[in-house]
């Protein structure tokens, strides 16, 4: 994966500026606890775009619980209750839909924050 994401042609195709550092695993990231994050952007996007937010359910650095907490703080109406979703007959994660089906939060079972 690292070789793929570092490939100059792939970087070009993904519109990554040449001056941007090469893709690396998250070992050099200085994580810190922050209650704001990107919280406010969702309020600005509400009603303009459909949004999918996802978290790996085994992530210790950016835990699903924290994501769930700020989503709750948006206080958007739940359209579809928390439920499992399946891929090839197996539970792949959980999903909840809010705000008239325009905001979806899903977990990816067995993944961390490298879920993509």
N, C-alpha and C positions, 0 to 999 in steps of 0.2 A: 504494500500500500504506500509506503514511504517513497519508493522509487517512482511509482505512478504519479503521486501528487507533486513530486519534485521535477518531473519531466517538463522541459520547456514548452513543448507543444501542448501538453495538458494545461499548464499554467496559462498559456495564451488563450486556449479554448474557454477557460473558466474566467477570463478577463482579470487575471491577477497581475497587478503592475509589476514590472521587472524589478523595481526597487524593493518590493515586499520580500521579507525574509523567506527562506525555503520552509516548506511544511515540515514540522517535527512533532514528535510525540509531546504530550503536555508536561513532561518532566521539568521544564524550565519556567513554568507558569507560577507566579507568586499568588496563590489564591488567598482571598481574604473574605471575611464575612461582610455582607453588605445588604441592607434591607431594601435598597432602592433598585439596583440593577437596571433592567430595562423596563421596569414596571409601567412607567408613564407612557411609553410608546404605544402600548396596547389600547389605552384610552383614546389616543389620537387616531388609531387605525379602526376603532370600533365603527361598524356600519359601512366602512369603505372597502374592506377586504375580508375574505374568509381566511382564518388563521389556524394553523396546526402547530401546537407546541408539544414536544415529546421529551421524555427523559428515560434514560436507562434505569431499570429498577435496582441495579446493584452498584450505583455510583456513590462513592463515599465523599467525593469532593464537591459535587453539585447534586445533592440528594433530591430525590423525587418529592420527599416531604416538604422541602423548602419551596419547590415549584408549586405544589398544591396549596401551600399557605398563601403565596402572593396571588394565585388565581382566585382563591376564596375572597381575598381582600378586594378584588374587582367588584364583587357582589353582583355578578351577572347571573341572570336566571338560568337554572339548569334545564336544558331541553331533553336530555337523555341521561339517566342516572349512570353512575360508575358501574361498568360491567366488563367482563372479559371479552377479548376478540381472539379469533382463531386463525391460524395459518396451517394448512394441511392437517386439519383435525386436532392440532395441539394449541394450547393457550400460548399466544404470542405476547400478551400484555393485557393492560386494562385501558379503557377509554371512557371519557366523560365529555358530553357535548353541552355547550352553553350558548346563550345569546342567540336564540332562534337558529341554531345549527351553523353559526358563523365562527364559532370558537371551539376548537376540539383540542383536548389534552389527552395524550396517550402515553403509556409506558411501553418500553420494549423489554420484554422479559430476558434476564440474563445479560443485559448490556450495561455499560457504564456511560460516561459522558462522551465516549467515542462512538456512540450509537450510529451516527451516519455511516 
